[in-house]
Amino acid sequence: MDAMVNALPNASEKDEAKKKPARPTQEEAEAAVRTLLLWAGDDPDREGLLDTPQRVAKAYRELFAGYDMDPHEVLDRTFEEVAGYDDIVLVKDITFHSHCEHHMVPIIGKAHVAYLPDRRVLGLSKIARVVDIYAQRLQTQETMTSQIASAISEALNPRGIAVMLEAEHMCIAMRGIRKQGSTTITTSFTGSFRDDPAEQARFFSMVRGASAA
């Protein structure tokens, strides 16, 4: 009986399911693209644009595939056979492409993710995969930085996590003030990386390629 009760979704899960709107059909998505083409001032029935609605819908499935992926499932396996290793694990220069949730234009950047293990470690490819999952959603850079740190913290419970994202936002480069080449940097630190300035300094030194003191 207890197992059956525990399997039922709680109230918050039910509320969340109610809040999430139904995904439109492929045909509805293509019709929306046609509307945007008309609104932009072009003719969706001209030869070069005939297949554009279908291509855009297909591209969006790929660009925003992160909505159909669970980062916690990616991080569900950890390893304890580390021969006592307890120093920084850093995966840096993880390239990513995301989209700004305000204008739906690209964010192009790289992520640097480090943690101090507490008996357990992750497969290195898992870290890059989590970055991709969150990048393949409509995002703000600040939110994405926090999401990566939170997901790794919940899966691994390490002694500390450091996440740094460096990105160029096309909503700045292509529209508005149109400043190409400007970079936004965001960070999230937990545990020892937050509380110990020396650990933060080591992280930045390793990311920048300098030898640690």
Backbone as numpy.savetxt, mean C-alpha at the origin, in Angstrom:
# Nx Ny Nz CAx CAy CAz Cx Cy Cz
-21.47 -25.86 20.19 -22.30 -24.67 20.19 -21.43 -23.41 20.19
-20.37 -23.43 21.02 -19.47 -22.28 21.08 -18.84 -22.01 19.73
-18.43 -23.09 19.03 -17.78 -22.92 17.74 -18.73 -22.25 16.75
-20.01 -22.64 16.82 -20.98 -22.04 15.92 -21.18 -20.57 16.22
-21.22 -20.20 17.47 -21.39 -18.81 17.87 -20.19 -17.98 17.44
-18.99 -18.53 17.67 -17.78 -17.79 17.33 -17.65 -17.58 15.83
-18.25 -18.43 15.03 -18.13 -18.31 13.59 -19.01 -17.22 13.02
-20.01 -16.78 13.80 -20.90 -15.75 13.31 -20.20 -14.40 13.27
-20.44 -13.57 12.26 -19.82 -12.25 12.20 -20.34 -11.37 13.32
-19.45 -10.52 13.87 -19.90 -9.64 14.92 -20.63 -8.44 14.32
-21.14 -7.58 15.21 -21.97 -6.47 14.75 -21.20 -5.51 13.87
-19.93 -5.26 14.22 -19.13 -4.32 13.43 -18.87 -4.86 12.04
-18.66 -6.18 11.92 -18.45 -6.79 10.60 -19.72 -6.67 9.76
-20.88 -6.86 10.38 -22.14 -6.72 9.66 -22.33 -5.29 9.19
-22.00 -4.32 10.06 -22.14 -2.92 9.70 -21.22 -2.56 8.55
-20.00 -3.10 8.58 -19.04 -2.82 7.52 -19.53 -3.38 6.19
-20.10 -4.59 6.22 -20.63 -5.19 5.00 -21.78 -4.36 4.43
-22.60 -3.78 5.32 -23.70 -2.95 4.86 -23.20 -1.66 4.23
-22.13 -1.11 4.76 -21.62 0.17 4.28 -20.97 0.05 2.91
-20.37 -1.09 2.60 -19.63 -1.24 1.36 -20.60 -1.38 0.19
-20.54 -0.46 -0.77 -21.47 -0.55 -1.91 -21.13 -1.72 -2.82
-22.13 -2.18 -3.53 -21.93 -3.29 -4.46 -21.04 -2.85 -5.62
-20.17 -3.73 -6.08 -19.30 -3.41 -7.21 -20.12 -3.40 -8.50
-19.96 -2.35 -9.31 -20.69 -2.30 -10.59 -20.26 -3.43 -11.51
-21.08 -3.70 -12.50 -20.74 -4.71 -13.50 -19.70 -4.14 -14.47
-19.11 -5.03 -15.27 -18.17 -4.61 -16.30 -18.84 -3.61 -17.25
-20.08 -3.88 -17.63 -20.80 -3.01 -18.56 -21.02 -1.63 -17.94
-21.33 -1.57 -16.66 -21.53 -0.29 -15.99 -20.24 0.50 -15.90
-19.12 -0.20 -15.64 -17.82 0.47 -15.59 -17.46 1.04 -16.96
-17.70 0.28 -18.00 -17.39 0.76 -19.35 -18.26 1.95 -19.72
-19.52 1.94 -19.31 -20.42 3.07 -19.58 -19.92 4.33 -18.86
-19.38 4.15 -17.65 -18.84 5.30 -16.91 -17.64 5.90 -17.63
-16.80 5.05 -18.22 -15.65 5.54 -18.97 -16.12 6.31 -20.21
-17.12 5.80 -20.87 -17.68 6.52 -22.03 -18.17 7.90 -21.62
-18.81 7.99 -20.47 -19.29 9.28 -19.97 -18.13 10.23 -19.74
-17.06 9.73 -19.15 -15.89 10.57 -18.90 -15.25 11.05 -20.21
-15.21 10.18 -21.21 -14.66 10.58 -22.49 -15.49 11.70 -23.11
-16.80 11.57 -23.01 -17.67 12.63 -23.51 -17.47 13.93 -22.71
-17.37 13.80 -21.41 -17.19 14.98 -20.55 -15.87 15.68 -20.84
-14.83 14.88 -21.21 -13.54 15.47 -21.55 -13.58 16.20 -22.89
-14.61 15.93 -23.69 -14.75 16.63 -24.96 -14.44 15.79 -26.18
-14.28 14.48 -26.00 -13.95 13.62 -27.13 -15.16 12.77 -27.52
-14.99 12.00 -28.59 -16.06 11.16 -29.12 -15.71 9.69 -28.87
-16.38 9.03 -27.93 -16.05 7.63 -27.63 -16.35 6.68 -28.78
-17.05 7.16 -29.81 -17.36 6.30 -30.96 -16.35 6.44 -32.10
-15.36 7.31 -31.93 -14.34 7.38 -32.99 -13.42 6.17 -32.88
-12.74 5.85 -33.98 -12.00 4.60 -34.08 -11.01 4.38 -32.94
-10.25 5.41 -32.61 -9.20 5.24 -31.60 -9.72 5.01 -30.19
-11.00 5.34 -29.96 -11.56 5.22 -28.60 -12.60 4.11 -28.47
-12.86 3.38 -29.55 -13.92 2.38 -29.51 -13.71 1.35 -28.41
-12.46 0.90 -28.24 -12.17 -0.14 -27.24 -11.62 0.43 -25.94
-11.56 1.75 -25.84 -10.97 2.37 -24.65 -11.76 2.06 -23.37
-13.08 2.12 -23.36 -13.81 1.78 -22.12 -13.47 0.39 -21.60
-13.40 -0.59 -22.52 -13.07 -1.95 -22.10 -11.64 -2.01 -21.56
-10.72 -1.33 -22.25 -9.32 -1.35 -21.80 -9.17 -0.69 -20.43
-9.86 0.42 -20.23 -9.75 1.13 -18.95 -10.31 0.29 -17.81
-11.46 -0.34 -18.03 -12.03 -1.19 -16.99 -11.09 -2.33 -16.64
-10.48 -2.94 -17.66 -9.53 -4.02 -17.43 -8.30 -3.50 -16.68
-7.81 -2.32 -17.06 -6.64 -1.74 -16.40 -6.95 -1.44 -14.93
-8.16 -0.95 -14.65 -8.52 -0.63 -13.26 -8.54 -1.89 -12.40
-8.98 -3.00 -12.97 -8.95 -4.27 -12.22 -7.53 -4.59 -11.76
-6.57 -4.31 -12.64 -5.17 -4.59 -12.31 -4.59 -3.53 -11.37
-4.84 -2.26 -11.67 -4.25 -1.17 -10.89 -4.77 -1.16 -9.45
-6.01 -1.59 -9.26 -6.63 -1.56 -7.93 -6.90 -2.97 -7.39
-6.04 -3.90 -7.78 -6.20 -5.29 -7.33 -6.04 -5.44 -5.82
-5.45 -4.46 -5.17 -5.23 -4.54 -3.73 -6.49 -4.63 -2.91
-7.63 -4.17 -3.48 -8.89 -4.27 -2.75 -9.35 -5.71 -2.58
-8.88 -6.59 -3.46 -9.28 -7.99 -3.39 -8.25 -8.85 -2.66
-7.25 -8.22 -2.05 -6.19 -8.96 -1.36 -6.16 -8.58 0.12
-5.83 -9.55 0.95 -5.75 -9.35 2.39 -4.29 -9.40 2.82
-3.71 -8.27 3.25 -2.29 -8.29 3.66 -2.02 -9.23 4.82
-3.02 -9.46 5.66 -2.82 -10.34 6.80 -2.66 -11.80 6.37
-3.29 -12.16 5.26 -3.09 -13.51 4.73 -1.67 -13.66 4.17
-1.16 -12.61 3.55 0.21 -12.64 3.02 1.22 -12.80 4.15
0.92 -12.21 5.30 1.86 -12.20 6.43 1.60 -13.30 7.44
0.74 -14.27 7.09 0.33 -15.22 8.12 1.39 -16.26 8.46
2.47 -16.35 7.67 3.51 -17.33 7.97 4.79 -16.61 8.38
5.31 -16.96 9.54 6.58 -16.42 10.02 7.53 -17.57 10.31
8.81 -17.24 10.51 9.84 -18.25 10.72 10.57 -17.98 12.03
10.78 -19.04 12.80 11.45 -18.91 14.09 12.89 -19.39 14.08
13.29 -20.13 13.06 14.66 -20.64 12.99 15.58 -19.57 12.41
16.04 -18.68 13.29 16.86 -17.54 12.85 18.24 -17.54 13.50
18.60 -18.63 14.19 19.92 -18.76 14.83 20.23 -17.60 15.76
19.21 -17.10 16.42 19.41 -16.03 17.39 19.52 -14.65 16.79
19.30 -14.49 15.50 19.43 -13.18 14.87 18.38 -12.22 15.43
18.83 -11.03 15.88 17.89 -10.08 16.46 18.18 -8.63 16.06
18.95 -8.45 14.97 19.28 -7.10 14.53 18.32 -6.67 13.42
18.55 -5.47 12.87 17.65 -4.90 11.87 17.54 -5.79 10.64
16.29 -5.97 10.21 16.00 -6.55 8.90 15.42 -5.42 8.06
16.10 -5.07 6.98 15.68 -3.94 6.15 15.50 -4.38 4.70
14.35 -4.08 4.14 14.13 -4.22 2.70 13.91 -2.81 2.17
14.83 -2.33 1.35 14.74 -0.95 0.89 14.57 -0.88 -0.61
14.21 0.33 -1.07 14.02 0.60 -2.50 12.97 -0.30 -3.13
11.86 -0.52 -2.42 10.73 -1.27 -2.97 9.91 -0.31 -3.82
9.98 -0.44 -5.12 9.24 0.48 -5.99 7.74 0.19 -5.91
6.94 1.23 -6.00 5.49 1.05 -6.01 4.83 2.12 -6.87
3.64 1.80 -7.35 2.80 2.73 -8.09 1.42 2.70 -7.45
0.95 3.85 -7.03 -0.36 3.94 -6.41 -1.15 5.04 -7.10
-2.32 5.38 -6.55 -3.14 6.45 -7.10 -3.69 7.30 -5.96
-3.60 8.60 -6.14 -4.10 9.55 -5.16 -5.62 9.44 -5.04
-6.12 9.33 -3.83 -7.56 9.18 -3.65 -8.32 10.49 -3.89
-7.60 11.60 -3.97 -8.26 12.89 -4.18 -8.47 13.19 -5.67
-7.51 12.78 -6.52 -7.61 13.10 -7.94 -7.51 11.87 -8.84
-7.22 10.70 -8.26 -7.09 9.45 -9.01 -6.01 9.53 -10.08
-4.93 10.20 -9.77 -3.76 10.24 -10.65 -2.61 9.54 -9.93
-1.56 9.13 -10.67 -0.54 8.26 -10.07 0.30 8.89 -8.96
0.72 8.02 -8.06 1.77 8.27 -7.08 2.86 7.26 -7.39
4.07 7.74 -7.62 5.18 6.85 -8.00 6.29 7.00 -6.97
6.70 5.88 -6.37 7.70 6.03 -5.32 8.38 4.73 -4.95
9.05 4.78 -3.81 9.71 3.60 -3.27 9.54 3.58 -1.76
9.53 2.37 -1.24 9.33 2.16 0.20 10.57 1.51 0.79
10.86 1.88 2.04 11.92 1.25 2.82 11.28 0.75 4.12
11.38 -0.54 4.38 10.71 -1.14 5.53 11.71 -1.94 6.35
11.77 -1.66 7.64 12.69 -2.37 8.53 11.97 -2.79 9.80
12.47 -3.85 10.43 11.95 -4.24 11.73 13.05 -4.89 12.55
12.88 -4.86 13.85 13.77 -5.54 14.80 13.05 -6.79 15.29
13.48 -7.97 14.85 12.73 -9.20 15.16 12.76 -9.56 16.64
11.69 -10.19 17.06 11.61 -10.76 18.40 11.34 -12.26 18.24
12.42 -13.01 17.92 12.42 -14.46 17.73 11.84 -14.91 16.39
11.04 -14.08 15.73 10.42 -14.50 14.47 10.74 -13.50 13.36
10.83 -14.01 12.13 11.06 -13.14 10.97 10.05 -13.48 9.88
9.94 -12.58 8.92 9.08 -12.77 7.75 9.91 -13.13 6.54
9.30 -13.83 5.58 9.94 -13.98 4.29 10.09 -12.61 3.66
11.26 -12.32 3.08 11.53 -10.97 2.59 10.56 -10.54 1.51
10.12 -11.46 0.67 9.19 -11.09 -0.40 7.83 -10.66 0.15
7.50 -11.11 1.37 6.21 -10.76 1.96 6.12 -9.26 2.21
7.23 -8.65 2.60 7.23 -7.21 2.88 6.92 -6.43 1.61
7.60 -6.80 0.51 7.34 -6.13 -0.76 5.90 -6.36 -1.21
5.38 -7.54 -0.93 4.00 -7.85 -1.34 3.00 -6.99 -0.59
3.24 -6.78 0.70 2.34 -5.94 1.49 2.35 -4.51 0.98
3.53 -4.01 0.61 3.62 -2.67 0.02 2.76 -2.60 -1.23
2.83 -3.61 -2.08 2.05 -3.63 -3.32 0.55 -3.67 -3.04
0.14 -4.46 -2.06 -1.29 -4.58 -1.76 -1.88 -3.23 -1.39
-1.19 -2.51 -0.50 -1.71 -1.20 -0.10 -1.55 -0.16 -1.20
-0.51 -0.30 -2.03 -0.32 0.65 -3.13 -1.41 0.50 -4.18
-1.91 -0.72 -4.36 -2.91 -0.96 -5.40 -4.32 -0.66 -4.89
-4.43 0.48 -4.22 -5.70 1.01 -3.76 -5.62 2.52 -3.89
-6.76 3.20 -3.86 -6.72 4.65 -3.79 -6.15 5.04 -2.43
-5.18 5.97 -2.42 -4.41 6.18 -1.22 -4.07 7.64 -0.96
-3.74 7.93 0.28 -2.88 9.05 0.63 -1.57 8.42 1.10
-0.48 9.11 0.89 0.81 8.54 1.28 0.90 8.33 2.78
0.31 9.24 3.54 0.35 9.13 4.99 -0.37 7.86 5.47
-1.56 7.61 4.88 -2.32 6.43 5.26 -1.58 5.16 4.89
-1.03 5.12 3.69 -0.32 3.92 3.24 0.86 3.60 4.14
1.58 4.64 4.58 2.73 4.44 5.48 2.29 3.77 6.77
1.20 4.27 7.35 0.69 3.70 8.60 0.15 2.29 8.41
-0.50 2.04 7.28 -1.07 0.71 7.03 0.01 -0.35 6.95
1.11 -0.05 6.27 2.20 -1.01 6.16 2.76 -1.33 7.54
3.01 -0.31 8.34 3.56 -0.53 9.68 2.60 -1.33 10.54
1.31 -1.03 10.48 0.32 -1.72 11.31 0.19 -3.19 10.93
0.18 -3.47 9.63 0.02 -4.86 9.18 1.19 -5.72 9.64
2.42 -5.20 9.52 3.60 -5.96 9.94 3.62 -6.11 11.46
3.21 -5.08 12.17 3.18 -5.13 13.63 2.21 -6.21 14.12
1.03 -6.28 13.52 0.03 -7.27 13.93 0.49 -8.69 13.63
1.20 -8.86 12.51 1.62 -10.22 12.12 2.82 -10.71 12.89
3.74 -9.82 13.22 5.04 -10.24 13.73 5.30 -9.84 15.17
4.64 -8.77 15.63 4.89 -8.23 16.97 6.40 -8.06 17.23
7.10 -7.34 16.37 8.55 -7.17 16.54 8.86 -6.14 17.62
10.14 -5.96 17.90 10.56 -4.97 18.89 10.46 -3.55 18.35
10.35 -3.42 17.05 10.20 -2.11 16.45 10.05 -2.22 14.94
9.36 -1.24 14.37 9.16 -1.17 12.92 9.48 0.24 12.45
10.12 0.33 11.29 10.38 1.61 10.64 9.91 1.51 9.19
9.07 2.44 8.79 8.59 2.49 7.41 8.82 3.90 6.88
9.39 3.99 5.70 9.63 5.28 5.05 9.22 5.18 3.59
8.36 6.09 3.16 7.95 6.16 1.76 8.45 7.47 1.16
8.99 7.38 -0.04 9.41 8.55 -0.81 8.68 8.48 -2.14
7.92 9.53 -2.49 7.10 9.43 -3.70 6.89 10.78 -4.35
6.68 10.72 -5.67 6.27 11.89 -6.44 4.80 11.74 -6.76
4.05 12.81 -6.54 2.61 12.80 -6.73 2.27 13.54 -8.02
1.63 12.82 -8.94 1.29 13.44 -10.22 0.22 14.51 -10.09
-0.51 14.52 -8.97 -1.48 15.60 -8.77 -0.77 16.93 -8.52
0.50 16.87 -8.14 1.32 18.07 -8.02 2.07 18.35 -9.31
2.54 17.29 -9.97 3.37 17.44 -11.17 2.55 17.77 -12.42
1.33 17.22 -12.52 0.56 17.32 -13.76 -0.55 18.36 -13.72
-0.96 18.78 -12.54 -2.08 19.71 -12.41 -1.76 20.68 -11.27
-2.67 21.59 -11.03 -2.47 22.52 -9.92 -1.20 23.35 -10.09
-0.28 23.24 -9.14 0.94 24.05 -9.20 1.96 23.52 -10.20
1.78 22.28 -10.69 2.62 21.69 -11.75 4.11 21.81 -11.45
4.50 21.24 -10.35 5.91 21.25 -9.95 6.46 19.83 -10.09
7.20 19.60 -11.17 7.77 18.29 -11.42 8.99 18.06 -10.53
9.16 16.80 -10.12 10.36 16.41 -9.40 10.30 16.59 -7.89
9.24 17.18 -7.37 9.15 17.32 -5.91 8.81 15.97 -5.29
9.39 15.69 -4.14 9.24 14.39 -3.48 8.63 14.58 -2.10
7.68 13.71 -1.76 7.09 13.69 -0.43 7.65 12.50 0.34
8.07 12.74 1.58 8.61 11.69 2.43 7.73 11.55 3.66
7.32 10.32 3.95 6.55 10.03 5.16 7.21 8.87 5.90
7.09 8.88 7.23 7.68 7.83 8.05 6.70 7.37 9.12
6.90 6.14 9.56 6.16 5.61 10.71 7.12 4.75 11.51
7.24 5.03 12.81 8.14 4.29 13.68 7.36 3.73 14.86
7.68 2.49 15.23 7.10 1.90 16.43 8.22 1.31 17.29
7.91 1.05 18.55 8.85 0.35 19.43 10.20 1.04 19.53
11.26 0.26 19.36 12.61 0.78 19.52 12.95 1.86 18.50
12.40 1.76 17.31 12.67 2.78 16.31 12.03 4.12 16.69
10.94 4.07 17.42 10.29 5.29 17.87 10.97 5.85 19.11
11.38 4.96 20.02 11.85 5.41 21.34 13.35 5.62 21.43
14.12 5.03 20.51 15.58 5.11 20.59 16.11 5.88 19.38
16.58 7.12 19.58 17.10 7.91 18.45 18.25 7.22 17.72
19.03 6.41 18.43 20.15 5.72 17.78 19.66 4.70 16.76
18.55 4.02 17.07 17.99 3.05 16.13 17.41 3.77 14.90
16.76 4.91 15.14 16.27 5.69 14.00 17.42 6.12 13.11
18.51 6.59 13.73 19.67 7.04 12.96 20.27 5.89 12.16
20.31 4.69 12.76 20.82 3.53 12.03 19.95 3.20 10.83
18.64 3.30 11.02 17.73 3.04 9.92 17.98 4.01 8.77
18.02 5.30 9.06 18.25 6.29 8.01 19.60 6.09 7.34
20.61 5.72 8.12 21.94 5.50 7.56 21.94 4.31 6.60
21.24 3.24 6.98 21.18 2.07 6.11 20.37 2.35 4.85
19.29 3.12 4.98 18.49 3.46 3.81 19.28 4.29 2.82
20.06 5.22 3.34 20.83 6.11 2.47 22.12 5.48 1.96
22.44 4.27 2.45 23.58 3.55 1.92 24.88 3.83 2.62
24.86 4.63 3.68 26.08 4.93 4.44 26.34 3.83 5.43
27.58 3.66 5.84 27.90 2.66 6.85 27.52 3.17 8.22
26.87 2.30 9.00 26.47 2.71 10.34 27.66 2.85 11.24
27.56 3.80 12.20 28.66 4.03 13.12 28.77 2.87 14.09
